[in-house]
Amino acid sequence: MSRPMSYLETTTHDSCNIWMTSLSDKYKCRPETPEYEEMSLADFAALCRLVSGPNEGKDVLPLLNQLGFVQRRKNDKPAIIRYYHCSQEKDPEQYYGRLLRLYLPHRSEQELKPQGFQTYQSFYNSGFVRLPCSDHSESVKRVVKRNKDKYEKNSEDIESALEEFEQNRDVVIDEWCNLAPESEVVRLQCDENLPERHSDDENEQENVPDYSRQSDAVTEIRAIREQPAVDPAVVRVMYQNLNQKQACVFYAIRDWCIQRVCGLNPDPFFLYVNGGAGTGKSHLIKCIHSEASKILSRLPANAEEADISNPTVLLTSFTGTAAFSISGSTLHSLLKLPRSLNPPIQGLGNQLDEVRSELVNAEIIVIDEISMVSKPLFAYVDARLKQIKGTQRPFGGMSVLAVGDFYQLPPVRQSKPLCVYDPEQIDLWREHFQMITLTEIMRQKDDVAFAEMLNRIRVKEKTDELSQCDRDLLSQAVTAPEECPIEVLHIYATNKNVESHNTDTLKKLHSNIIIINADDFQKDKCTGRMARRDKPFTGGRNDLPDTLNVAEGARVMLTRNLDTLNGLVNGAFGILVKVVRSENDGQIIKLGLRMDNRQPMRHNRSANAASDDLVYIERAEESLKFKGAVRRQFPVKLAFACTIHKTQGLTTQTAVVSMKNILNQVWLMLLSVG
């Protein structure tokens, strides 16, 4: 810990005396009297107190090197000492180092590992010391044990119990059936009558697109994407192409921004723009963002800022693909949201100042694909904005524009969408938001008939008959499975069908299949260091697979957010062009991908910048459920096929849609083709 600022201000610039002295430092400078010489650090902490001067009482002695004064406790009870616990089995070097520091009298670190001893463990087991007030040598182990017994009674039994608990923490040990067998039978019968739950935590976001562990947090350059410059002439054409309902929303928000700049302090707005396929929701977002950003930049607070790069309008979405399509960010990356959304709300901690500085100018937040936002996630967004803005007003006093269609994909893990009332949860949606529905199809003439048909299907009941015109239009797209082009993206309802199609297609199209095993590491019990396993762990629900089967030329998809700014997001498609191996051992160290959304890198990085128009990715890291295990694997998977969830926010010219067991999702899949 550094010294107080008041002290540092009085020192010279070349002074090295900037750190506070610790209890361990003062122990090593204890008085050179027989009473203190044989004291261990544990004795010193429990039986002595540090005082400010020699007149603080009886038996006050000065510490060496003018580090203060110390006094033995007399009638007081010994102080409770706190120290770091570590496992003898998992980390023996730290374990024995702790024992020696606490219980072996010493005045320097060198005395705890003298010359001739490579480890603390070897000195503990075979070393001898001669204490100052003794005329013979004594084994280190005996001295440590004698002092340890004063403070760690039954410590070995406790350590053993903790180890056993850690090893079995994922195993359900149910002793209730032995204590009350009749009650247990009743409980089991109740469990059988409950509906099956597919997840232990319905609020945990499955495959959260932007969720990055601490190890790969450095791959995200900046949570907020800088908007590309747009020609004013193009902007004017965009505004002129707005239909009547789009213009109503556009000018309502424009008027709000003008009132805000003029100091009239209008109340925040909470609008939901609803609309089916082709109604121009994305076009409206771009127009609102352009105009609102231009007006709000004139706010007095923003006009005085030297750096106006911090945005006034935030563009966000749940998935990385949808966020990239509107030049925005994911909610999780922008607001630093955790993966699990269970209460209580987690604060930002040390990141609060950083996020506040990025969002200091933000007045409006746009949330696209609102159908995929669950109630817990929406509540987290509200709480996070309150924390960032420092106010308890709804959404931190910011205005919210939600855009989407609740007929499209619902939140993951069967969570209820925002439009469904739940009396057990705070309903931010019904309490605040006003809906505007776009109905006019804004696509080109060739797409109008198809889009209108989709919107008719969108609102039909199961008992409603399709018109003959719609039947004829749909029948034109029906193709036998064996006649479907194999190179075209196939969309299925289940992961099982996707995996089967990907495996079969890889074998049909590629003969040189490359098998990439994950590098799994586990802590060595003897050395305490992470060691690579000969074979990766198999099974378990992990983000990174134990084995990847790929080939050069195969279609692949990213499974992690690597760089939202440049479109390297979870769900981004591409082709594996190049496999880079190490010159030393032939291990695969990089994969070169040609992404479908190819564009110049807006920020060149060593990991991605290349002269051959490829994006090179390295292995990502993931902590496994196995105790202390870490996996390193490439965050990609085959993508000859995908599920409907991966197409949310994606537009493709052609696709093969499987109709198997997907009556409720056919319309969603057709939306992706346009």
N, C-alpha and C positions, 0 to 999 in steps of 0.2 A: 504494500500500500504506500502511495506517495505521501510526502509531508503536506501539511496544509498550505494553501496558496499564500496566506499571509507570511509564512516562513520563506517560501520559495522566492517571493518578491524581494526579500532582503539579501538574497545570495547573489554571487557573481555568476556570469553566464557560463564560466568554465567549471563551476562547482559540481561535483559528483554526488554530494550528500543530499540526495533528493528522496530517499526511501526511509520510511519509519522503521525503527528497530523492532523485531518480533520478539515474542517470548523466548523462542529458541536462542536468539542472539544474546538476550540478557542472561539466559541460563548459562551459556558458555562463559560469561563474564561474572559468574557468581563469586562471592567472597572466598578467599583461599583459607578457610578455617576448616578444622576436621569435620565439623557438623555439616558444612556445605559441600565438602570435597566428595563425600560418598553419596550425595544426592543424585538420583536419576532425574531426568526431565519431568517424569510423572510426579515424583515427590515435590519438585520445585513448584510445579503448577498447583498441586493440591494443598501443600503445607505452608506456602509462603505467599506474601502479598507484596506488590510493588508500591512504594510510597514516594511522595514527592520530595521529601527532604529529611535530614537527620534528626529533626525535632518532632517527628510525627509520633514518637512513642519510644518505649524501651527496646533495646536489642536491635536497633536499626543499623544496618551495615551498608557501606557503599559498594556498588558494583564496580568491577574493573572497567577501565577505559571511559570512566565518567558517564556510564549509561544509566545512572539513577541510583536508587536505594531500595533495599529489600528488608523485610521483617518477617520473622517466623510467626505463624498464627499460634496463639496460645490456647484460649478457651473455645475458640470457634471450631465448628466442625470442618473437616477437610473440604476443600472446594471440589465440585464435580468436574472432572476433566473430560474434554471432548477431543476426539481424535478420529483420524480417517480409518475406516474399516476396509480391508481388502482380503481377497480370498487367497489362502495358502496354495490351493491347487491351481487356480487360474493365473495368478500373478505372484509367484513365490519370491521374486526379487524385491518387489514393493512390500510384501508381507514381512520379510525378515529385516528389511531396512527400517520399517516402522517399529518393530520390536526393539532393535538396537537403539534407535533414537530415543524411544520412550524410557527404556528400562536399563540401559547400560550407561553408567556415569562417564561423561566425556567432556572435552573442552574444544574439540574441533571435529569436522566431518572426517578427516583422515583417520582418526582413532576408531571409526566405525568400520573401516575397510583398510587395514594396514597393508603395507607392501607384502607381497607373497600370497595375498588372497584376492581372487578375481571377482568374487561375489559376496554379498552380505550373508547369503546362506552358508557358504563355506566357512566364513569367520564365525558365524553363530555355532556351527556344528563342531568345529575342530580348534577354534581359537582359545587362547588363555590370556587373562589380564591380571595385573597386580594393582589392586586398589591402593590409593595413597596411604591409608591407615592400616594396611595389612602387611605382614612380613612374608607372605607366600602368595604364589600365583593361584588363580582360580579359573575354572572353565567359564567361558562367556555364557554358555547355555545355563549354567547353574546360577550365575549372577542375574541374568535376565529373568529366569523362572522365579527366583526369590522376590524380585521387585514386581514382577507381573502378577503374582498371586495376591498382592495387596489390592489390586484394582480390577482384575479380570477374573473373578470367581466364576467357575462353570463356563468360561468363555469358549472352550472347545466344543462343549455340548451345544451352546447357542449357535456357534458357527456351523456346526453339523446340521442343526435344525434349519438354519437359513438356507444352506446349500440344498437340502432336501426339498424345501419349499420352492426354491427357484427351479429345480429340476422338474417338479410336478405341478407347477402353477397352472399349466394348461390342461391338466387332468382333473376331471370332476371326481372328487372323493366324497361320496354321499354316505355319511354315517347315520343319517336320520332314520334309515330303515331298520337299523339295529336298535335304536332307542324307542321308536314308536312304529312298529311294523304295520299296524292297522291304519294309522294316519297316512303312512307312505303309500299304501294301496289306493286310498282315496285320491291322493295327490297325483299318482300315475294315471288314474282313470280320467282325472280332469285334464291332464296334459294330452291324453289321446283325443279328447273331444275338442281341443283348441285347433283352430286353423293353422296349417303349416306355415312357418315363417322361413323365408328364404335367406334371411340375413340376421346376424346377431345385432347389427346396428343399422337401423333403417335410415339414420341421419348421416351415415358415413358415405361420402360421395364416391361411387364406384368409377374407377378410371377417370378421376377428375383430370381434365385435360391439362391444366396448368400447374398441377401440384408437383412441386420439385422438392426433393429432399435437400438437406443442408449441403450434402456433398456436391450436388450439381447446381446449387443456386448461382454459382459464378457464371453459368452459361447464359443466364438471362441478363442482357445488357441493361435494359431499363423497362420497368413495368408499363410505362405510358408510351405509346407509339406516336412518333412525330408525323403529322399529317402531310401528305405530299402537296406541293404547291399546285394550285389549279388556276388556269387562265381565266381572267375576269369575264372574257367573252363566253367561255364555256359555262361559267357560273350563271350568267344571265339566261342562257338557253335552258339550263336546268330549271331555273325559276319559272320561265315561261311555259314549260311543259307540265307544270303542276295542274292537276284537275281541281274541281271546285272544293272537294272535301280535303284534299291534300293542302290546298291553299288556305283553307280555314285554320288548320292546325299550324301551318307555317307562320301565318301572320299573327295568330294568337301568341305564339312563343316569341315572335319578333317584337310585338308590342310590349310583352313582359320584359324583354331585355332592354328596350328603350327606357321603360319606366325605372328599371334598376339603375341604369347609367345616369338618369336624371335625378336620382336621389329620392324617388317616391317610395322606395322600400315596399314593393308589392309582395304579397304572400307567395311562398313557393307554390308552384303548380305540380300536380300529380296526374299525368295523363297516360292513358293506355290506348295506343293505336292498334286496332284489330283489323285483320284483313286476310283474305285467302290468297291463293296463288296468283301472281301477276298483277296485284293491285298497287304495286309501287311503294312498298314499305321501305325498302333499302334506298330507293331514290329520295324519298322524303327525309330519311335520316341524313343523307349527304347534304341536302339543301339546308336543313335546320342547323346542322353542325357548322356549315360554312358561314351562314348569316349570323348565327348567335355568337360564334367565336369572334367575328369581326366587330360586332357591336360591344360585346362585353370586354373586349380588350381596352375600351375607352373608360372603363371604371377608374375612378381616381386612384384607388389602391394599385391597380395594374399599370396605369399610365406612369406612375412614379417609379415603378420597378425598373432597374437597369436590365434585368434578365426577364423577358416576357415569354420565355420558352415554355413555362408551365401553363398547361391548358386551362381554359375556362369551361370547356365542354368535354366531358369524359365519354368516350365511346366504349362500351363493354358488351360482352356476351358470356354465356356459360362455357361454350366450347371454344377451343382454339381456332378451329376452322371457321366458325361463324364470326369470331372476333377479327380474324385476318381479312375476311371478305368485306368488312366495313372499316378497315384500317384502325381497328381498336385493340383492346386488351381484354383478357379474361378477368372475370370478377375476382377470382382467387389470386391472380398475380398482382392486380392493381391494388387490392385492399389487404393483401397478405393474409388471406383467410386460411385456417387450418383445414386438414382433410376431414376430421371428425367434427361435426357440428353440434355435438351434444352440449347442453348447458353444463357448467356456467360458461359464459362468454369469455374467451381468452383475450387478454389485452395484447397490445403490440410490444410492450416492454421497451427495449432499447431502440426498436425500429420506429417508434412513434414520431420522433423528431424528423426522421428522414421522410416518412410518408407525408407528414404535415407540410413539409417544405415543397414536396412535389405537387400536392393538391391545394396549396394555399390560395390559388386563384380560382379554383373550381367552383362553378355556380350551378351547373346542370350535369346530371349523369343520365346517359341513355343506355338502357338495358335491352339488347336485341335478343330474339329467341326466348322470350319471357316464359314460354310454356315449359321449358326445361328447368326453371328455377323453382326449387321446393320452398315450402313455408319456412323450414329451419334456416335455409340459406338466405332467404329474403330478410328474416329477422336478424341474421348475422350482419347483412349489409347495412341494415338500419342502425344496429348497435355500433358497428365499426365507423360509420360516418359520424355518429354522435361523438365517438371518442376522438376522431381526427379533428372535427370542427369545434370540439369543446363546448357543445351545447346539447341539451336534452330535447330539442325540437325534433320532430319526425325527420329521419334521414339527415340529421345534423343541420337542418335548415336549408339543405340543397333541394333544388327542383328535380323531379324524376320523370323521365319519358320512357315508358315501357312499350316495346314494340314486339308483335308476334301474333301467334294464332294458337289458341288452346285446343284446337282440333289436331294440332301436330303433336310431336313427341312429348310425353309427360316427363316429369323428373325421374331420375334413375331410382332403382331399388323400390319401385312401387310407392314412392312418396306421393302425397296428394298435391295436385297443382294448386296454384294460388287462387283460382276461381272457385274451388270447391270449399264450401264453408265447413269449418271444424270448430265446434264450440269449446274444445279443450285448448285451443291455441289462440293467441292474439291475432286478430285478422287485420293486418295492415292494409291488405288489398281492398277489402270492402269499405274500410273506414275512410280511406283517403282518395282512391283513384276514380277518375271519370273516364268512360270509354267513348272512343270515336271509331266508327267502323268504316273502312274503305271498301267500296264495292265495285268501282269501275276498273275494268281490265286495262292495264297500261302497256302490255307487251305489243310486239310487232304483229302485223296482221296474220302472219303464218302461225303464230302461237295462240291467237285469241280463242279459236274454237276449242283447242285442247285445254286451255286455262279455264274457260267457262265451264267445260264439262267437269273438270276437277272440283270447281267450286260448287257445282250441283251435287256431286257425290259427297262432298265435304259435309253437307247439312242433311243428307237423306237419312231417314230411319231405315232399320233393317227390313221392315215390311213394305217400304216404298219400291215400286217397280222402276227400273231404268227405262228411259224413253228409247225408242227404236234408233233415233239419231245417235244417242250416246252409245248404244250397243254396237252400232256400225263403226263408230270411231274407235272404240276399244278393241273391236275384233281385228282391226287393221294392224294392231300391235301384237296380237297373239301369235306366237311362234312355238313350234315343237322344240323341246329341250335339245334334241340332237342337231337341230338346225341353227341354234344360236351361236354366233361367233365366239370362239373360246377366248379371244384376246380382249373382249369387251367386259367391263366391270359387271359382275354378277352380284345381286343384292338378295340376301336371305333374311329370314326372321330369326334364326337361331345361330349361335356360335358353332354348334355341332355341324350344321350344314356348311357353314363358311369354311371350317377347318377341313372338312372332307373335300370340298371343291378345290381349295388351295393346294392340298396335297396331290390330288389327282392331276390338276393342271400343271403343276411343277414337273411331275413325272412325264407328262405327255409332251411338253414343250422343251424340256431341258434334259440332256443326258448327263452333263457334268454337275451333279448336285454337290454342293459344299455343305458339310455339317460343321456348325460352329457351336462348340460346347461352352457353357458359361464357366467363368473362373470363379469358383466358390472358395472362400477363405474362412478358416476357423482358427480360433486362438489355440496355440499349442500349450498344453497343460504344464509342460516342463519349462519352456523358455518364456512363456507369457506373450510370445509374438504371434502375429497372424501368419498362418501357413496355408499355402494353396493345396486344396484337396486333389487327389488323383482324378476323381469323378465328381461331377456336381450333384447336389441333392436333387432328388426327383419328387414329383408330386407337390401338392400345396398350391394355393392360389397366390401366385406371385406376379408382379407386373412384368418382370423380366423372366423369360422362359429358361429352362435348364438347357434346352437344345434348340438351335435354329437350323432349319433346312432351307437353303437358298441356292441361287445360281446367278451368275452374271447374265443380265438381261431380264431377270424376273421382276415382276411388279411387287413393290413393297410399300409399306405404310409406316410412318413414324408413330411410336407409342408414348412418346414423352414430348413435352414442350422444351425445345432446345433454344430457340430464338424466335419469339413471337414477332419481333420487329421485322424479320425477314421471311416470315411464313413457315418457319420450321417448327410446326405445331403438331400436337397429338392429332392424328387423323390425316395429315398431309400425305399425298400419294407421290410416288416416284418410281424410278427404275434403278435397280442395282447395276451399275456399270463396271465398277472396279473393286477388287478385293486387294487390300494392301497388307503384305506380310512383313514380319520383322526379318531383317537380314541375318540376325544371330540364330534364332531358333525356329523360324518359319511360322511363328504364331501370328494369327490374324489380328492386326492392331487398328485398322481403319476400314470403313466401307465408303466407297465413293458413289454418291447418288445423284441422278439427274432428276430434279423435282419437277412435277407438272406445272407448278406455279412459278416457273423460272422468271427471275428478274434480277437486275444488278443488286449486289449486296450493298445495303445502305450503310452498313458499318462493317468493314473488313476485320475479320478476326483470324487468328492463326489456325483455329480449328476448322474454319469454313472457307477462308479465302483460298482460291485456287485459280490457276490460269487456264484450266481445261473445262471450265463451266460446270464443274461438279461440286457438290457439297460433301465434304468428308466428315464423317461422324465417328466418334470413339465410343468405347464402352461406357455405359452409365453404371451407377452403383445403387444397390438396394440392400437393406438389412432384412435378413430372413427371419422366420419365426424360430428356426433352430437357434439354440442358445449361442450368442456371440458370433453368428455366421453372417458373412457379407457376400453378396453376389455382384459380379461385374459381367455385364452382357450388353450387346448392342440393342438399343431401344427401337427395334424394327420388327415387323412380321410380314408374311406374305399377304398380298393384297390383290390377287386375281378376283377375290370376292370379299364382301364385308357385310355387316349387319346394317339395318336401317339407321341405327343410332349414329354410325360413323358418317352417314350422308347428310346429317342435319347441318344446314348452312352450306352444303356443297351443290354445285350445279355442274352437270355433265351432259354432253350432247347425246350420248347413247348409253344404254344400260340394259341388262337383262334382269328382269324382276321375277323371282320365283313366287308363284302363287300358293305354295304349299303352306297350309296352316296359318295364313296371314290375312284372313278376311278383314280384320280390323286395322291392318297396316298397309293395304294395297295403295290407298290414296296417298299415304305419306311417301311411299317409294316412288310413285309416279311424279310427285312434286320435284324430285331431284333431277328429273330428265327434262331439259328445256334448252 
